[in-house]
Amino acid sequence: MTAPADERAARLLAEAERAYDDLWDDAVAMVRYGDAPAHDPRGTFAYAIVLLRRGDAAARNRAARAIRAVLALQERAPDDVHHGNFRWTLEESCVRDLNGVEFMLDSLNEIVRVHEDALAPGLAEEIREAIAIGLDEIDRLDVHPGYTNIALSDISNSVLGGVVTGDTAYVERGARRLENWLAFTNRSGAPHEYNSPTYCAVDLQRLAALAEHAPDAALALKARLAEERLWQHVAAHYHPALAQLAGPHARAYYDGTSGAGGYLKLLLWRLLGDPALRPAGAYDTPTREEMHVSVALDTLHPP
């Protein structure tokens, strides 16, 4: 595939590609968490997307190995309480973070939707099976609409996973939950996880994906309007001279309030190009290239 037309998006994608080539561990067909003695399934899926875009036979073969390595981290025991969820690292012995299924399905839906023709024989069906049991786990978890980033991940994965698996019941479930989330959020005028320097980026990206790929025009319009409201929420708190969100914050971490880079700042950097949004210094945190890939490739709809 060609590089993104947006120069900053292309730069993010190139940075991720170089980093993941270096982080690849061929022995386990996954990428490492930087210098940590652990392997990262989210990053591995992001690298698989990079490889499928690269498109040559060697890259496709590595992508297939990477995808199957992460699929092996899905809990498949039918009697397990979290059947269909994913381990957060290769090194963990069981499902620990219940949100793993949301972040893995976000990538799996994209891989099938965009790259099915490039997948190894049989792999698309393996992915669809993983998505199907992952959706059942999402339905069982049934997160509250106040858990904004996971609620919107639930909605996006239900709709888009329902599309790629052909399960209209999940498309309808996602549409109902979007209505519930909109009603819940409208009562206060802001997301329950308000002004989060980290999770607002997840919110924006999930709504943007739904706005782009929902099978129904009315559903896509609701997602796009909600995305635009969240962009307005960001703009109302953004201080350009400091390249920071003004507080107060919900679910804020040290990096997001100390002048370091962060997930939302990466989205803003792609839109605005202000170098202050990507600082390098004592308070910066290690890069997370899976964010680079999604930020580079997503179509955003800021007003």
Secondary structure, DSSP 8 states (H G I E B T S, - for coil): ----SSHHHHHHHHHHHHHHHHHEETTTTEEE-TTSSSEEHHHHHHHHHHHHHH-SHHHHHHHHHHHHHHHTTB---TTSTTTT-B-SSTT-SS---TTHHHHHHHHHHHHHHHHGGGS-TTHHHHHHHHHHHHHHHHHHH---TTSHHHHHHHHHHHHHHHHHHT-HHHHHHHHHHHHHHHHHHHTTTS-SSTT-TTHHHHHHHHHHHHHHH-SSHHHHHHHHHHHHHHHHHHHHHEETTTTEE-S--SS--HHHHTT---HHHHHHHHHH--GGGS--STT-----HHHHHHHHH------
